[in-house]
Amino acid sequence: MISIANAVGSGDLGVELDVAEVESDLDLPYTEYDPSNYHGLYLRLVEGGPLITVYRSGKYIISGCSTFEQLYETNDAFLTTLSELNIVDAETETGFTVQNVVCTAQLDDPVDLNTLSIALGLESVEYEPEQFPGLIYRPADHPAVLLVFANGKIVITGASDVDAAEDAFKHLQEQVTAYLEK
């Protein structure tokens, strides 16, 4: 029904880092630290793999994972890499949690976004086709935002897990079915 496009998680190493020194010590396919552009260190443990952003405070974000398994494996590999540099112990408790999951889905039919924007209620919809080709729907009872496109493609963001994203998508499907029956 829905598939994960991007899972994002974050944690805290509990130590302050000299980010420039960490970058110079790492031997990875990709690292980038340009404090004149952004204050975080970007790194990838494998070519084309998930992106890890590390901050001086020790906080970090992992993004670009297509499964939760990949997200947690990347976190474990990241901690192992840092433990090899004696920055943290590989078993350090970082409070790593999933922050956001972006999912995609598909409605059965194309959608008239003008009509749908009225049917969903103008208070929970943003639709300005001159600015953005999709309808932005923020259902009141679901902790997610759905981007609805005329071809029926849906992007669900802001959900903390797949169940919340799936519930939001089911809600949208029910709304679309109800407006088609009118």
TITOR-16801 format. One line per 10 residues: their letters; for each residue x, y, z of N, C-alpha, C, O, CB. Coordinates in steps of 0.2 Angstrom, whole numbers. Glycine has a CB too. Example, Ala and Ser with C-alpha at 12.3 -4.5 7.8 and 13.67 -1.06 7.14 Angstrom:
AS = 66/-28/39/62/-22/39/66/-16/39/71/-17/42/57/-22/45  64/-11/35/68/-5/36/64/0/39/67/6/40/70/-3/29
***
This chain:
MISIANAVGS = 4/-6/0/0/0/0/4/6/0/4/10/-5/-5/0/6  9/7/5/13/13/5/20/10/6/21/4/8/12/18/11  25/14/3/32/12/4/36/18/7/35/23/6/35/10/-3  41/16/10/46/21/14/50/24/8/54/20/5/50/17/19  51/30/8/55/33/3/61/36/7/67/36/4/52/39/0  60/38/13/66/41/17/64/40/25/59/42/27/67/48/16  68/37/29/68/36/36/73/40/39/79/40/37/68/29/38  72/44/44/76/49/47/77/48/54/71/47/58/75/56/45  83/47/57/83/46/64/89/51/67/93/54/63/85/39/66  89/52/74/94/56/77/96/53/83/92/49/87/91/63/78
GDLGVELDVA = 102/55/86/104/53/92/109/58/95/111/63/91/108/46/91  112/57/101/117/62/104/122/57/107/121/53/111/113/66/109  128/59/104/134/55/107/136/57/114/140/53/117/140/57/102  134/62/116/135/64/123/142/67/124/144/68/130/135/58/128  145/69/119/152/72/119/152/78/114/149/77/109/158/67/118  156/83/116/157/88/111/163/86/107/168/83/109/159/95/115  162/88/100/167/86/95/170/91/92/168/97/91/163/82/90  177/90/90/180/95/85/179/92/79/182/87/76/188/95/87  174/95/75/171/92/69/176/92/64/177/87/60/165/96/67  180/97/63/186/97/58/191/91/59/193/88/54/189/104/58
EVESDLDLPY = 192/90/65/197/85/67/194/78/66/197/73/63/199/85/74  187/77/67/184/71/66/184/70/58/186/64/56/177/71/68  183/75/54/183/74/47/190/72/45/190/67/40/181/81/43  195/75/47/202/73/45/204/66/47/208/63/44/207/78/48  201/64/52/203/57/55/199/51/51/201/45/51/201/56/62  193/53/48/189/48/45/192/46/38/194/51/34/182/51/44  191/40/36/193/37/29/187/34/27/186/28/27/199/32/30  183/39/24/176/36/21/175/39/14/179/43/12/171/39/25  171/36/10/170/38/3/168/45/2/169/48/-3/164/33/0  164/48/8/162/54/7/162/58/14/159/55/19/155/55/4
TEYDPSNYHG = 165/63/14/165/68/20/165/75/17/168/76/12/171/67/25  161/79/21/161/86/19/160/91/25/155/90/28/156/88/13  165/95/26/164/100/31/166/107/29/172/108/28/168/98/38  162/111/28/163/118/26/159/123/31/154/124/29/161/119/19  162/125/36/159/129/41/157/136/38/152/139/41/163/130/47  159/138/33/157/144/30/150/143/26/147/148/25/162/147/25  149/137/25/143/135/21/138/132/26/132/134/26/144/130/16  140/127/31/135/124/35/140/122/41/145/119/40/131/119/32  137/122/47/141/120/53/141/113/55/144/110/59/138/124/59  138/108/51/138/101/52/143/98/47/144/100/42/131/98/51
LYLRLVEGGP = 145/92/49/150/88/45/145/83/42/141/79/45/155/84/50  145/82/35/142/77/32/146/71/30/152/72/29/139/80/25  144/65/31/148/59/29/143/54/27/137/53/29/152/57/35  146/50/23/143/43/21/148/38/22/153/38/20/141/44/13  145/32/25/149/27/27/151/22/21/156/19/20/146/22/32  146/22/16/147/19/10/145/23/4/141/28/5/143/12/10  148/22/-2/146/27/-7/139/26/-9/136/21/-10/150/24/-14  136/32/-9/129/33/-11/124/31/-5/118/30/-6/127/29/-17  127/29/1/123/27/6/120/33/10/120/38/8/127/23/11  116/31/16/113/36/20/118/42/22/124/41/23/110/33/26
LITVYRSGKY = 115/48/22/119/54/24/119/54/32/113/54/35/116/60/21  124/55/35/125/57/42/127/64/43/133/66/40/129/51/46  124/68/47/126/75/48/128/75/56/124/73/60/120/80/46  134/77/57/136/77/64/138/84/66/141/88/62/143/72/65  136/86/72/137/93/75/142/93/80/143/88/84/130/96/77  145/99/82/150/100/87/147/97/94/151/95/98/152/107/87  140/98/95/137/96/101/137/89/102/136/86/108/130/99/101  139/85/97/138/78/98/132/75/95/131/69/94/139/75/105  127/79/93/121/77/90/122/75/83/126/78/80/115/82/91  118/70/81/119/68/74/112/66/71/107/64/75/124/63/73
IISGCSTFEQ = 111/67/64/105/65/61/107/60/55/112/61/52/102/71/58  104/55/54/105/50/49/98/50/44/93/50/47/106/43/51  99/52/38/94/52/33/96/48/27/101/46/26/92/59/31  90/47/23/91/44/16/91/36/17/93/33/12/98/45/14  88/33/22/87/26/23/80/24/20/75/28/21/88/24/30  80/18/16/74/16/13/70/11/18/65/9/16/75/13/7  73/9/23/70/5/28/72/7/35/78/10/36/72/-3/27  69/5/40/71/6/47/77/1/49/81/4/52/65/4/52  77/-5/46/83/-9/47/89/-5/44/94/-5/48/82/-16/43  89/-2/39/95/1/36/97/7/40/102/9/42/93/4/29
LYETNDAFLT = 91/11/43/93/16/48/96/14/54/101/17/56/86/19/50  94/8/57/97/6/63/104/3/62/109/4/66/93/1/67  105/0/56/112/-3/54/117/3/53/122/2/55/111/-7/48  114/8/50/119/14/48/121/17/55/127/19/56/115/19/44  116/17/60/118/20/66/123/16/70/128/18/72/111/20/71  122/9/70/127/5/73/134/5/69/139/6/73/125/-3/72  134/6/63/140/6/59/144/13/61/150/13/61/139/5/52  140/18/61/142/25/63/146/25/70/151/27/71/137/30/63  142/22/75/145/21/81/152/17/81/156/19/85/140/18/86  152/12/78/158/8/77/163/12/74/169/11/76/156/1/73
TLSELNIVDA = 162/15/69/167/20/66/170/25/71/176/25/71/164/23/59  166/28/75/168/33/80/172/29/85/177/32/88/162/37/82  170/23/87/174/20/92/181/18/90/185/17/94/170/13/94  181/16/83/188/15/81/193/21/81/199/20/81/187/12/73  190/27/81/194/33/82/194/35/89/197/40/91/190/39/78  192/31/94/192/32/101/188/38/103/190/42/108/199/32/104  182/40/99/178/46/101/173/44/106/171/47/111/175/49/94  170/38/105/165/35/109/166/28/109/169/25/105/157/37/107  162/24/114/162/17/114/157/15/110/152/18/109/161/15/122  158/9/106/153/7/101/146/5/105/141/5/101/155/0/98
ETETGFTVQN = 146/4/111/140/3/115/137/9/118/132/8/122/141/-3/120  139/15/116/137/21/119/129/22/118/127/20/112/140/27/116  126/23/123/118/24/122/117/32/120/119/36/123/115/23/129  115/32/114/114/39/111/107/41/111/105/47/109/117/39/104  102/37/113/95/39/113/93/39/106/88/43/104/94/46/116  96/35/101/94/36/94/87/34/93/84/28/95/98/31/90  83/38/90/76/37/88/74/39/81/78/43/78/71/40/93  69/36/79/66/38/72/63/45/73/58/46/78/61/33/69  64/50/69/61/56/69/56/57/64/51/61/66/67/62/69  57/55/59/52/56/53/53/50/48/58/47/47/54/63/50
VVCTAQLDDP = 47/49/45/47/44/40/43/47/34/38/50/35/44/37/42  46/47/28/43/49/22/41/43/18/45/39/16/47/54/18  34/43/16/32/37/12/29/40/6/27/45/5/27/33/17  28/35/1/24/36/-5/19/31/-5/19/26/-3/29/36/-11  13/34/-9/8/29/-10/5/31/-17/6/36/-20/3/29/-4  0/28/-19/-4/29/-25/-11/28/-24/-13/23/-22/-1/25/-31  -15/33/-26/-22/32/-26/-24/28/-33/-20/28/-38/-26/39/-26  -30/25/-33/-32/21/-39/-33/25/-45/-32/23/-51/-38/17/-37  -35/32/-44/-37/36/-50/-34/43/-50/-32/45/-44/-44/36/-51  -33/46/-55/-31/53/-55/-36/57/-51/-42/55/-50/-30/56/-62
VDLNTLSIAL = -34/63/-49/-38/67/-44/-39/74/-47/-34/77/-49/-35/67/-37  -45/77/-46/-46/84/-48/-44/88/-41/-48/88/-37/-53/86/-50  -38/91/-41/-36/94/-35/-40/100/-33/-41/101/-27/-29/96/-36  -43/104/-38/-48/109/-36/-54/107/-32/-55/110/-27/-50/113/-42  -57/102/-35/-63/99/-31/-61/96/-25/-64/97/-20/-66/94/-36  -55/92/-24/-53/89/-18/-51/94/-13/-53/93/-7/-47/85/-20  -48/100/-15/-46/105/-10/-53/107/-6/-52/109/0/-43/111/-13  -58/108/-10/-65/110/-7/-67/104/-3/-70/106/3/-70/112/-12  -67/98/-5/-70/93/-2/-66/91/5/-70/89/10/-70/86/-6  -60/92/5/-56/91/11/-57/96/16/-55/95/22/-49/90/10
GLESVEYEPE = -59/102/14/-60/108/19/-54/112/18/-48/111/20/-61/105/26  -56/119/17/-51/123/15/-46/125/21/-40/127/20/-54/130/13  -49/124/27/-45/125/33/-39/120/34/-34/121/38/-49/125/39  -39/114/31/-34/109/32/-30/108/25/-26/103/25/-37/103/34  -31/113/20/-28/112/14/-25/118/11/-27/123/12/-33/109/9  -19/117/8/-16/122/4/-15/120/-3/-12/115/-4/-8/124/7  -18/124/-7/-18/122/-14/-17/128/-18/-22/132/-19/-24/118/-17  -11/130/-21/-9/135/-25/-5/133/-31/1/133/-31/-5/141/-21  -9/130/-36/-5/127/-42/0/132/-45/4/129/-49/-10/125/-47  -1/138/-44/4/143/-47/11/142/-44/16/143/-46/2/150/-47
QFPGLIYRPA = 11/140/-37/17/139/-33/19/132/-32/25/131/-32/15/142/-26  15/127/-32/17/120/-31/11/116/-35/5/117/-34/17/119/-24  13/111/-38/8/107/-42/4/102/-38/0/99/-41/12/103/-47  5/102/-32/2/97/-28/-2/101/-22/-1/106/-21/6/92/-24  -7/97/-20/-11/99/-14/-8/97/-8/-6/91/-7/-19/96/-15  -8/101/-3/-5/100/4/-10/99/9/-14/104/10/0/105/6  -11/93/11/-17/91/16/-14/90/23/-10/85/24/-21/85/13  -16/93/28/-14/92/35/-21/90/39/-24/94/42/-11/99/38  -22/83/39/-28/81/42/-27/82/50/-22/81/53/-29/74/41  -33/85/53/-33/87/60/-31/81/64/-28/82/69/-39/90/61
DHPAVLLVFA = -34/75/63/-33/70/67/-27/65/66/-27/59/68/-39/66/67  -23/67/61/-17/63/59/-11/67/60/-10/72/57/-18/60/52  -6/64/63/1/68/63/5/67/57/11/64/58/5/65/70  3/69/52/6/68/45/4/74/40/-2/77/41/5/61/42  8/75/35/6/80/30/6/76/24/11/72/22/11/86/30  1/76/20/0/73/13/1/77/7/-3/82/7/-6/68/13  5/76/3/6/80/-3/2/75/-9/4/70/-10/13/81/-5  -3/78/-12/-7/75/-16/-6/78/-23/-7/84/-24/-15/75/-14  -5/73/-28/-4/76/-35/-9/73/-39/-13/68/-38/3/73/-38  -11/77/-45/-16/76/-49/-16/69/-52/-21/66/-53/-16/81/-55
NGKIVITGAS = -10/66/-53/-10/59/-56/-11/54/-50/-11/48/-52/-3/58/-58  -13/56/-44/-14/51/-39/-9/49/-35/-9/45/-30/-17/45/-42  -3/51/-36/3/50/-32/3/54/-25/0/60/-25/10/52/-36  5/51/-20/4/54/-13/11/53/-10/15/48/-10/-1/50/-9  13/59/-7/19/59/-3/17/60/4/13/65/6/25/64/-5  19/56/9/17/57/16/23/58/20/27/54/20/13/50/19  23/64/24/29/66/28/26/68/35/20/69/36/33/72/24  31/69/39/29/71/46/27/65/50/26/67/56/24/76/46  26/59/48/24/54/52/30/51/56/36/51/53/21/48/48  29/49/62/35/46/66/36/39/64/41/36/66/34/47/73
DVDAAEDAFK = 31/35/61/31/28/60/27/27/54/23/31/52/30/24/66  28/21/51/24/19/45/16/18/47/12/20/43/27/12/43  15/16/53/8/15/55/4/22/54/-2/22/52/7/12/62  7/27/57/4/34/57/3/36/49/-2/39/48/8/39/61  8/35/45/8/37/38/2/33/35/-1/35/31/15/35/35  2/26/36/-3/22/33/-10/24/35/-15/25/31/-2/15/35  -11/26/42/-17/29/44/-19/35/41/-25/36/39/-17/30/52  -15/40/40/-16/46/36/-18/45/29/-22/48/26/-10/50/37  -15/40/26/-16/38/19/-23/35/18/-27/37/14/-11/33/16  -25/31/23/-32/28/23/-37/33/24/-42/33/21/-32/22/29
HLQEQVTAYL = -36/38/28/-40/43/29/-41/47/23/-47/49/21/-38/48/35  -36/48/19/-36/52/13/-40/48/8/-44/51/4/-29/54/10  -39/41/8/-43/37/3/-50/38/4/-54/38/0/-40/30/3  -52/37/11/-59/38/13/-62/44/10/-68/45/8/-60/37/20  -58/50/11/-61/56/9/-61/57/2/-66/60/-1/-56/62/12  -57/54/-2/-57/54/-9/-63/50/-12/-67/52/-16/-50/52/-12  -64/44/-9/-70/40/-11/-76/44/-9/-81/43/-13/-69/33/-7  -77/47/-3/-83/50/-2/-84/56/-7/-90/57/-9/-82/53/5  -79/60/-9/-80/65/-13/-82/63/-20/-85/66/-24/-74/70/-13  -79/57/-22/-81/54/-29/-88/52/-29/-91/52/-35/-76/48/-30
EK = -91/50/-24/-98/47/-23/-103/53/-24/-109/51/-25/-99/43/-17  -101/59/-23/-105/64/-23/-107/66/-30/-111/71/-30/-103/70/-19
***
